[in-house]
């Protein structure tokens, strides 16, 4: 087990990371090189950014900056429309979504989209993988907490009552979610249950958006859904794929102790996905006590964990698995979480998979001593 001490970034490295990982908007004047074309929008309560570096040959006419940007605009606009559709389908809080209809069904079977079935099936899978630490029926408990209050200085945060959380926890059990794939329906055996797919949906959507970009001829790109990152190919030097070599993308892993955005280190890679989660991301503070957003299905309170941050790394196409596992590892703690990741990597069901943990004591632990991670 490899342990590491954090060191400060130097100015040169910061500049390099900003250029390679954070993505510049627009391309240079040279027709032979491109720094990527980026656009942002807001979905799933977070900023989502798509950056395209290169298309396959024959996707669009021309090889100029204007031609490239026009092609990117069209593809990214369609990708954002797709994100909006997924949000309207999978969000617990949007009225009329599949999840909303299931939660309000009173235990009746509800016909839903194939995508909703797929995400719920994945959610149940990670309920099994985690031994129940990850549970998509946490909705009745999560509804009692308002972690958005941490973003509003004028709001007065409140901790739900113990009785309310105890009552909610009695209606949490992913095994009581019944899927009928032939009929395309989902049923909650307990009518008081509520689904919340927030611990897995963004990863699923990142995979789907990357898949969509590939279908539109994109061969080099970064999909960043608020910390759920998936890269397509490697970083290319031109607008259109050809003989140029692909360099690794350089992806930054944030330092959870830094209030200024410093990085713990960088991870070079191609066709890779990285999902980073931490207990510092969403929380409220009441009477000097911080309550984070990862809830214990047994109590409805935030889990007691020694994980401050965890980054799950896998091959592209497995962002949904990384998403589920990042929440799972936060809930399980460092020892059990690291053991699970090593077991799954040997098992191979999610391809090659590894993790970087930062403990509450500031210790950095790798599940694979050969992780291609460059510390700062």
N, C-alpha and C positions, 0 to 999 in steps of 0.2 A: 504494500500500500504506500503510494507515494504522497509525501506531504511537502507543501511548498509555502514559502513566505512571500507576501506581496511586496512589490517594489514600485516606486513612482515611475510614471511614464516620462520619457524625455520628449522634447518638443518635436524632434524629427519623427519619432515614431507616431505621435499623435497625428501629424500631418499625413503620414503614409496611410494610417488607418482611415482617416477621413476621406482620402482620395479613393481608396480601394474598397472600403466596406460601406461607407455611408452613402455613396452614390451621388455624383454631381448631376444636376439637371441640365440636359442639353448636351450637344456634342461639340467637339472642336471644329475648326474650319477645315482641317485636313480630312480628305476623303478616305484616308487609310487608317484613321484611328478614331475611336469614340469612347467617351467617358460615361456613356449611358444616358438614357433619357428617363426621367422620373416624374411620377405624379402621385399625389396623395389624396386620400379621401377619409371619411370617418364612418366606420362601421364597428359593430360589436363593442361599443364604448371605448374604442381606441383608434389611434391614427394608423391607417393602412397605407403602405407605400409599395408601388410596383416600379421596378427599374429594368428597362430592356437595354441590352447591349448589342444584340446581334440577331438577325434573322437568317433562315436558310435561303439558299439561292432560289430566285424565281417567285418569292413572296410578294414583292412590290417592284414597280418600275423605277429605275434610276439608282444612283449611288451617291446622292448628295445629302448634306445635312437636312435640308428641307424635306426631301423625299423620306428619309429615315424618320424624322419627327412626325410627319403626317401618318406614316404607317403605325408608329407607336401610339399616337393619339387614338387612332381607331381601335386598336387592339385593347389598350388600357381602358378606354371608355366601355367597351363590351365586357371586360373583366369586372369592372366596378358594378355594372348592371347585374352581373351574376352574383357578386357578393351581396348586393341588396336583396336579391331573391332568396339567397340562403339565410340571410338575417331574418327576413319576413317569415321564413319557414321554421327556423330552429330556435328563435328567441323565446324565452319564457315570458318576457314582459310585453311583447307585441301582440295586441288583441287580434285574434283570428289566425295566428300562426298554428302550425301543426301541434306544437308543444302546448300552446294555450288551450287548444281544443281538447287535447288529451286530459289536461289538468282539470278542465271544467266538465268532463264527460260523465262524472258521477259513477265511474267504474264501467261504463259501456265501451265496447270496441269502437275505435275511431279509425276511419280510412285515412291514410297519410301518404306522403310522397315516398318514392323509393329511397331518396336521400335521407329522409327522416328515419326510415326503417334501418338503413345502414348505420347511421350514427348511434341510434339506440342499441342496436345489436353490438356495436363496438363498446358502448358504455357498459353493457352487461358483461361483456368479455373482460373488461378491466375490473369490474366488480369481483369476478372470479380470480383474476391474476393477482389482485391486491389483497385477497382474503377479506373483502368487504370494506377496506379502508377507503376505497374510491366507490362512491355510490351516486348514481344519476337521479335517485329519488330524494336527494337532499333538499329539494325545493321548498318544502314546508318550513324547514329551519332557515334556509338562506333568505326566505322572504321576510323573516323577522329582523334581519340585520340590514342596516343601510350603510354600506362602506363608502358610498358616494359622499357621505358627510365629511369625510377626511379631505375632500377637495373644496369644501365650502367653509371658509373660516368663520362665517356668521352662523353656521348651523351648530346646534348643540347635540353632540353625539350621545346615544343612549345604548345601554346594554339590555337586551331582552330579558324578561323575567325568567327565573329558573323554572317556574311552572310551565310557562309558555314553551320553552325549549324542550322540556321533558315531554310535553304533550306532542310536540312536533316530531321528536325522535322516535316516538311510537309508530309513526307512519313513514318510516324510512327502511326500505328493503328492496333492493334492485331485483331480487329473485321473484318479486310479485308483479313484475312487468312482463306481460304476455305478448309475444309477437307471433302473428299469423302471417307468414310470408306469402302464402298462396292467396289469401284474401287481401293482403296489403294493409293489415290493421294492427293497432296497438291497444292493449287493454290494461288498466291498472286494477289488480285484484282488490286492492284496498282503495275505495273511492276517495279517501281523505289524502291519499298520496299526491305529491307534486313532482313532476320531472324538472330537472335543471341540467341542461347539457353544456353549461358554461365551462366545465372542466375538460371538454373534449372537442367541442364544435369548431373552435378556431383552427385546430390542427387539421381536422377533416377538410375545412374550407381551404386552408393553405395548399393541401394536396390537390384539391379539385381545381384551384386557380392555376397552379403550376401545370396541371394536366391540360387545362384549357389553353394556356399560353403555348405549350408545345404543339397543340392541335392547330394553332394559327401560325406555325412556322418559326416560333421563337426558339433559339438554340442557346441563348445566353441571357440570364436574367436573375433578379433577386425578387422574391416575394416576401414582404415583411408585414405581418399582421400583428403589430403591437408586441413584438418579441418572439413571435412564432416565425422563424425564418426558414425558407426553403430556396435553394439556388438551383438553377437550371444550367447544366454544363459548367464551364469555367469562364473566366473573364477574357473576352476576345478583344482584338485590336481594331476590328473593322465593323462596318455596318452589316455586311453580308458574309456568311461563312465561306471560307475558302481554304487556302493553304496555311493561313496564319495559325500559330500555336495558341492554345488556351492556357492562360495562367490560372493559378488557384485564386478563388475569391478569398479575401482576408476578412473573416468575420470576428467582430469584437464581442467578448464576453465581459459584461459590466462588472465593476467592483461594487458589491452591495454596500460596502462601508463608505463609499465616496458620495458626497452630496453635489459634486461638480461634474459627474459623468465620466470620471476616470474609468479605465478598463483594467480588469484583472489580468487580461492577456488576450491573445488573438488565436483564432483557429483557421488555418488555411484548408481549403477543400473545394472539390467539384462535385456536383450532383449530390449535395448533402443537405440535411435539414437539422436545425438546432432550435430547441425550445427551452427557454430559460424562465423559471418561475422562482418567486421568493416571497417570504412572509412580509417583506417591506412594501410590496406592490400596492396592496389595498388593505387599509386598516383604519380603525378608529382608536382614539385615546380617551379614556374616561378615568378621572381621578388618578392620573399618572400611570395607568395600566394600558398597554397596547393590546388590541384584539385584532388579529389578522383574519383574512377571508377564507382560509382553508379550514373547513368545519369537520368535526368528528361526527360521523353518522350515529354513534351511540349516545351522544350527549347534546349535539347541536351547538356546542361551544367550539371555539377554535382549537385545533389539535395542539397538544403539547409536543413540540418537536425541537430537535437540536439542529435542524436544517434551516439555515438562513437563506440559502439560494441553491438551486440545482439546475444544471444545464444537461439536457439529454441530447445526444448526438447520434444520428442514424443516417442511412442512405435516403436520398430523395424518394418521396412517395410514402414515407413513414412518419410524416409530421403528426398525423392523428395519434399514432402510437406514442410518439415522444410527448405529446400533450397529456395523454392519459397517464403516462409514467411519471411526468414531472409532478403532477398533483399527487400521485401515489407515493412517490419518494418523500415529498414534503410531509405527508401524513404518517408514513412508516418510520421516519427518522433515518439517520445516516447508516447505521449498521445494517438494519433490515433492508433499507432501500438499495444500498450498494450490493448486498448479497443478491437481491432480486435482479438487478441489472446484469450482474455477472452470469447468473443462471439463465436469463433470457438470451444473452449473447451466445452462450454455449448451445442453447436450444435452437437458436436460429430462426425462430418463428417470425421475428421482426427484422431479420437480416442482421448485419453487424450493428451493435448498439453499445453505447458506453455513456458514462456520466461523469460530470465534474461537480462535486459537492463543495459548498462553503458552509462550514458549521457556524453555530452561534458564537463559538470561541474564536472565529477567524481562521480556522484551519482549512486548508484546501486538500481535498481527497479525490483521487482519480480511481475509477474502477478498472481502468486499463493503463498500466504504466507506460505504454507506448503511444498514448493519445498524442496526436499531432497538435499539441498546444504550446504556444510560445508565451511564456509569462512576461509580465512587465515589472 
